[in-house]
Amino acid sequence: MLSNSGLRSHRKLARRKGRLKKSLINMDWILWGVPFLLVVLAGLLIASTQRMANYADWYNHWITAALGIVLAIGIAQLPLERIRSILIPIYGLTVLSLVAVRLVGTSALGAQRWLSIGGLNVQPSEFAKLTAILVLAAVLDRHKIEHPMDLLKPLGVIVVPWILVFVQPDLGTSLVFGALLLTMLYWAGMPLEWVLLALSVLVTAVLTGIAPWTLMIWIPFVGFLAYRSLPHRRFSTTVAIAFQALTAWATPLMWAHGLKEYQRERLVLFLDPSKDPLGGGYHLLQSKVGIGSGGIFGTGLLNGQLTKLRFIPEQHTDFIFSALGEEMGFVGTMIVIFGFLLLMLRLLQVARQARTDFESLLVIGVGTMLMFQVVVNIFMTIGLGPVTGIPLPFMSYGRSALLVNFISLGCCLSVARRGHSFSKT
């Protein structure tokens, strides 16, 4: 027979096993599993891109991911409502860090985007994306979108970090802010017509550059949208049409004076990279060659010849998807894309099951941030979009971006855990 102390030890062990079994059953396998597998795969691909280099970063990717997982586990245990009281200081610190980048930041590749802290380069614009999500979620939770004037507060939240990021210059990250704003506004109840009206400025600018004659159809259509969806119909329609006309007039000026030379070059070479095959178009051409050379099943991990010989610049960061295409082929790229799709569908489910509007908006913001970057990065590497410098989440090498992705994941896991508990009661 067991003694009393032995019985107590046996019961403790049984309770621990029960808690472990329960935690494994309740673990969100998609939110944990997909990023973990992507990070493991990315480390191998990064190692492959650096086989012939005199440096190695792949293990740093895994170390940063390990730190990110620890942070995500800690954040997942916290109710996110507690952080609402400190959002204003977080926002202020974020803006100050972006200003500091402009004043004392470290430059590389023609942009000033990093702060050197303790020998490490930190990219405040990455953390600014998460701050924008949190603050926008709090603002939209308290102020419903029922009138165009209701847009002023969320616009005010996003415009300051957006301008500071844009002037670094970091066009890619500034586009993420726009995607966040529109998606979160729509999730908060803004009519779809308003989303289209907001995007119409971009469409007008593009049409002005490539097919000006289409503006004769497009601008009246925008006026029709304004007439249907906005108050003071005649006035709103007149303003919308006038603003589109102003955009068409100002687009050539913005092209000549608002964009840096390398940004104009990227947009031109996106349409025809063969114009400069050894210069600005080199990235796009070599990326497509690398992905195409992988065929159906690829050459195998660590066996890509184009990757080994480093034909594609910045392949371990923005162009990691080309290494994936060469070494794992069409099947490997589709598996990764399916993983991202599975992650997004799970985030949508978490957002719908969230206990509060604040938490729901936060999860939608994180999902938008991740999926917008996925789409833009993949389109960039296969030649369907211009080179923007947007990393592939969990896969591109970059400490700041990877940490932000895992911190964001921790926030979503917190919402998922509370939503799961709420659905059981």
C-alpha positions in Angstrom: 0.0 0.0 0.0 1.0 3.6 -0.6 1.7 5.9 2.3 -0.1 9.2 2.7 2.8 11.1 1.3 2.9 8.7 -1.6 -0.8 9.1 -2.3 -0.4 12.9 -2.3 2.5 12.7 -4.7 0.5 10.4 -7.0 -2.5 12.7 -6.9 -0.3 15.7 -7.7 1.2 13.9 -10.6 -2.3 12.9 -11.9 -3.5 16.5 -11.6 -0.4 17.8 -13.5 -1.0 15.2 -16.2 -4.6 16.2 -16.4 -3.7 19.9 -16.8 -1.1 19.1 -19.4 -3.6 17.0 -21.3 -6.3 19.7 -21.1 -3.8 22.4 -22.3 -2.8 20.2 -25.2 -6.5 19.7 -26.1 -7.2 23.4 -25.9 -4.1 24.5 -27.7 -4.8 26.5 -30.8 -2.9 24.2 -33.2 -3.3 26.5 -36.2 -2.2 29.8 -34.6 0.8 28.0 -33.0 1.6 25.4 -35.6 1.6 27.4 -38.9 4.0 30.1 -37.7 6.2 27.6 -36.0 6.5 25.4 -39.2 7.1 28.6 -41.3 9.9 29.7 -39.1 11.6 26.3 -39.1 11.4 26.2 -42.9 12.6 29.7 -43.2 15.7 29.0 -41.2 16.6 26.3 -43.6 16.0 28.5 -46.6 18.0 31.3 -45.1 20.9 28.9 -44.5 20.6 27.8 -48.1 20.8 31.4 -49.4 24.0 32.0 -47.4 25.9 28.8 -48.3 28.5 30.7 -50.3 28.6 33.8 -48.1 31.1 34.6 -45.4 28.3 35.1 -42.8 25.3 33.1 -41.5 22.0 34.5 -40.2 19.8 31.5 -40.2 20.4 30.6 -36.5 19.6 34.2 -35.6 16.2 33.8 -37.2 15.5 30.8 -35.0 16.8 32.6 -31.9 14.6 35.6 -32.6 11.6 33.3 -33.2 12.3 31.5 -29.8 12.2 34.9 -28.1 9.1 35.8 -30.0 7.4 32.6 -28.9 8.2 33.3 -25.3 6.7 36.7 -25.6 3.6 35.3 -27.4 3.1 32.7 -24.6 3.2 35.5 -22.0 0.9 37.9 -23.9 -1.6 35.0 -24.5 -2.2 34.7 -20.8 -3.2 38.3 -20.4 -6.6 39.9 -20.9 -6.0 42.6 -23.5 -8.4 45.0 -22.0 -5.7 45.8 -19.4 -3.5 47.4 -22.0 -6.1 50.0 -23.1 -5.1 52.3 -20.2 -1.5 52.5 -21.5 -2.2 52.9 -25.2 -1.7 56.6 -25.2 1.9 56.3 -23.8 2.6 53.4 -26.2 1.4 55.6 -29.1 3.5 58.6 -27.9 6.6 56.4 -27.6 6.0 54.9 -31.0 5.8 58.4 -32.6 8.9 59.5 -30.7 10.8 56.5 -32.0 9.8 57.3 -35.6 11.0 60.9 -35.1 14.2 59.6 -33.7 14.8 57.5 -36.8 14.5 60.6 -38.9 17.0 62.5 -36.6 19.6 59.9 -35.6 18.6 56.7 -37.5 20.9 54.3 -39.3 20.7 54.3 -43.1 20.9 51.4 -45.5 19.9 50.8 -49.1 18.9 54.4 -49.6 16.5 54.6 -46.6 16.8 55.7 -43.0 14.7 53.1 -41.0 16.6 51.8 -38.1 17.7 52.8 -34.6 20.9 51.3 -33.2 20.2 50.2 -29.7 22.9 48.2 -27.8 24.5 47.2 -31.0 21.3 45.9 -32.5 19.3 47.6 -35.3 15.7 48.1 -34.4 13.1 49.1 -37.0 10.4 51.2 -35.2 8.1 51.2 -38.3 7.5 47.5 -37.6 6.4 48.1 -34.1 4.4 51.1 -35.3 2.1 48.8 -37.3 1.1 46.9 -34.1 0.6 50.2 -32.2 -1.6 51.5 -35.0 -3.7 48.3 -34.8 -4.2 48.6 -31.0 -5.0 52.3 -31.0 -7.3 52.0 -34.0 -9.2 49.1 -32.3 -9.7 51.2 -29.2 -10.9 54.2 -31.1 -13.3 52.3 -33.3 -14.6 50.4 -30.3 -15.7 53.6 -28.7 -16.6 55.7 -31.8 -18.9 54.0 -34.3 -18.7 54.9 -38.0 -22.1 56.4 -38.9 -21.2 59.7 -40.6 -18.2 60.8 -42.7 -17.1 63.1 -39.8 -16.7 60.0 -37.7 -13.7 59.1 -39.8 -11.6 62.0 -38.5 -10.5 60.3 -35.3 -9.3 57.1 -36.9 -7.6 59.1 -39.7 -5.9 61.2 -37.0 -4.6 58.1 -35.4 -3.0 56.7 -38.5 -1.8 59.8 -40.3 1.1 60.7 -38.0 2.9 57.4 -38.1 2.0 57.0 -41.8 3.7 60.3 -42.7 6.8 59.5 -40.5 7.2 56.1 -42.1 6.6 57.4 -45.7 9.4 60.0 -45.4 12.0 57.5 -44.2 11.2 56.6 -47.1 9.4 53.2 -46.6 6.7 53.0 -49.2 5.9 49.4 -48.5 5.2 49.8 -44.8 3.2 52.9 -45.4 0.9 50.9 -47.7 0.3 48.5 -44.8 -1.0 51.4 -42.7 -3.5 52.2 -45.5 -4.7 48.6 -45.7 -5.1 48.5 -41.9 -7.2 51.6 -41.8 -9.6 50.6 -44.6 -10.1 47.0 -43.4 -10.6 47.9 -39.7 -13.0 50.7 -40.7 -15.0 48.2 -42.8 -15.1 45.7 -39.9 -16.2 48.5 -37.6 -19.3 49.1 -39.9 -18.2 51.6 -42.5 -20.2 51.1 -45.7 -18.4 49.3 -48.6 -19.1 52.3 -50.8 -16.9 54.4 -48.6 -14.1 51.9 -48.9 -14.3 52.1 -52.7 -14.4 55.9 -52.5 -11.2 55.8 -50.4 -9.5 53.5 -52.9 -10.7 55.5 -55.8 -7.9 58.0 -55.4 -5.3 55.3 -56.0 -7.2 54.0 -59.0 -7.4 57.5 -60.4 -3.7 58.0 -60.1 -2.9 54.7 -61.8 -5.4 55.3 -64.6 -3.9 58.8 -65.1 -0.5 57.2 -65.8 -1.5 54.2 -68.0 -4.9 55.0 -69.6 -6.0 58.6 -69.1 -9.0 58.2 -71.5 -10.6 55.8 -68.9 -11.1 58.7 -66.5 -14.1 59.8 -68.6 -15.9 56.7 -67.3 -14.2 56.3 -63.9 -14.7 59.8 -62.4 -18.5 59.8 -63.1 -18.7 56.4 -61.5 -17.0 57.7 -58.4 -19.5 60.6 -58.4 -22.3 58.0 -58.6 -20.9 56.1 -55.5 -20.7 59.4 -53.6 -24.3 60.2 -54.5 -25.5 56.8 -53.4 -23.7 56.6 -50.0 -22.9 60.1 -48.7 -25.1 62.7 -47.0 -25.8 66.0 -48.8 -25.8 64.2 -52.1 -25.3 67.0 -54.5 -22.5 68.6 -52.5 -20.8 65.2 -51.9 -21.0 64.3 -55.5 -19.4 67.6 -56.6 -16.6 67.3 -54.0 -15.9 63.7 -55.0 -15.7 64.5 -58.7 -13.6 67.6 -58.1 -11.2 65.6 -55.8 -10.7 63.0 -58.5 -10.0 65.6 -61.1 -7.5 67.2 -58.7 -5.9 63.8 -58.2 -5.6 63.3 -62.0 -4.0 66.8 -62.3 -1.6 66.3 -59.4 -0.4 62.7 -60.3 2.3 63.8 -62.8 3.6 66.3 -60.2 3.7 63.7 -57.5 5.4 61.3 -59.9 8.1 63.9 -60.6 8.6 65.3 -57.2 6.8 63.1 -54.6 8.6 59.9 -55.2 12.3 59.0 -54.9 14.2 58.1 -58.0 14.5 54.4 -57.0 10.7 54.3 -56.2 9.9 55.6 -59.7 12.3 53.1 -61.2 10.7 50.2 -59.3 7.2 51.1 -60.7 8.5 51.5 -64.3 10.5 48.2 -64.2 7.5 46.3 -62.7 5.7 47.0 -66.0 8.8 46.0 -68.0 11.8 44.7 -66.1 13.7 43.9 -69.3 14.3 47.6 -69.7 17.2 47.3 -67.2 17.9 43.6 -66.9 21.3 44.1 -65.2 20.1 47.0 -63.0 16.8 47.7 -61.4 15.0 44.9 -63.2 17.5 42.3 -62.1 15.7 41.3 -58.9 12.4 40.6 -60.6 13.9 38.7 -63.6 16.1 36.5 -61.4 13.4 35.9 -58.9 11.0 34.6 -61.6 13.8 32.5 -63.1 14.6 31.0 -59.7 10.9 30.1 -58.9 10.4 28.7 -62.4 13.5 26.6 -62.2 12.1 24.7 -59.3 9.4 23.0 -61.4 6.8 20.9 -59.6 8.8 19.4 -56.7 11.9 21.7 -56.6 15.6 20.8 -56.3 15.4 20.0 -52.6 16.3 22.0 -49.5 19.8 23.3 -49.6 20.3 22.2 -53.2 19.1 25.2 -55.2 21.8 26.3 -57.6 20.6 29.8 -58.3 20.2 30.2 -54.5 23.6 28.8 -53.8 25.3 31.1 -56.3 23.4 34.1 -54.9 22.0 35.2 -58.2 19.1 37.0 -56.4 20.0 39.9 -54.1 18.4 40.2 -50.7 17.1 36.6 -51.1 17.2 35.8 -47.4 14.9 38.9 -46.7 12.4 40.2 -49.2 12.9 37.5 -51.8 12.9 34.4 -49.6 9.9 33.1 -51.5 12.1 32.7 -54.6 14.4 30.3 -52.7 11.3 28.4 -51.6 10.1 28.1 -55.2 13.5 26.9 -56.4 14.1 24.3 -53.7 10.6 23.1 -52.9 8.9 23.8 -56.3 5.3 24.4 -57.0 4.2 21.9 -54.4 6.2 23.6 -51.6 5.0 27.1 -52.5 1.3 25.9 -52.6 1.8 24.3 -49.1 3.1 27.5 -47.7 0.3 29.6 -49.3 -2.2 27.1 -48.0 -0.7 27.5 -44.5 -1.1 31.3 -44.7 -4.7 30.9 -45.9 -5.4 28.5 -43.0 -3.9 31.0 -40.6 -6.1 33.8 -42.0 -9.3 31.7 -41.8 -8.5 30.9 -38.2 -8.0 34.6 -37.4 -11.3 35.4 -39.0 -12.9 32.8 -36.8 -11.3 34.2 -33.7 -12.4 37.7 -34.6 -16.0 36.6 -35.0 -15.9 34.7 -31.6 -14.2 37.6 -29.7 -15.9 38.7 -26.5 -15.6 42.5 -27.3 -15.5 44.7 -30.3 -12.0 45.9 -29.3 -10.6 42.3 -29.4 -12.4 41.5 -32.6 -11.0 44.6 -34.3 -7.5 43.9 -33.0 -7.5 40.4 -34.5 -8.8 41.7 -37.8 -6.0 44.3 -37.8 -3.4 41.6 -37.2 -4.9 39.4 -39.9 -4.9 42.3 -42.3 -1.3 43.2 -41.5 -0.1 39.6 -42.1 -2.1 38.8 -45.2 -1.5 42.1 -46.9 2.3 41.5 -46.6 1.9 37.9 -47.8 0.0 38.9 -50.9 2.3 41.9 -51.8 5.5 40.0 -51.1 4.5 36.9 -53.2 3.2 39.1 -56.0 6.5 41.0 -55.9 8.6 37.9 -56.2 6.6 36.4 -59.1 6.5 39.6 -61.1 2.8 40.5 -60.5 3.7 43.6 -58.4 6.5 46.1 -58.0 9.4 45.7 -55.6 8.2 47.3 -52.4 10.5 46.0 -49.6 7.7 44.2 -47.7 8.9 41.0 -45.9 7.1 37.7 -46.0 5.7 37.1 -42.4 7.6 34.6 -40.3 9.9 33.7 -43.2 11.9 36.8 -44.3 14.9 37.5 -42.2 14.4 40.5 -39.9 14.4 40.6 -36.1 12.0 43.5 -35.7 9.4 42.2 -38.1 9.6 38.6 -36.7 9.2 39.8 -33.1 6.2 42.0 -34.0 4.6 39.1 -35.8 4.9 36.9 -32.7 3.8 39.6 -30.3 0.7 40.1 -32.6 0.2 36.4 -32.6 0.2 36.5 -28.8 -2.5 39.1 -28.8 -4.7 36.9 -31.1 -4.0 33.9 -28.9 -5.2 35.9 -25.9 -8.5 36.7 -27.7 -8.9 33.1 -28.9 -8.4 31.8 -25.3 -10.9 34.1 -23.8 -13.3 33.6 -26.7 -13.0 29.8 -26.3 -13.8 30.1 -22.6 -16.7 32.4 -23.3 -18.2 30.0 -25.8 -18.2 27.3 -23.1 -20.2 29.3 -20.6 
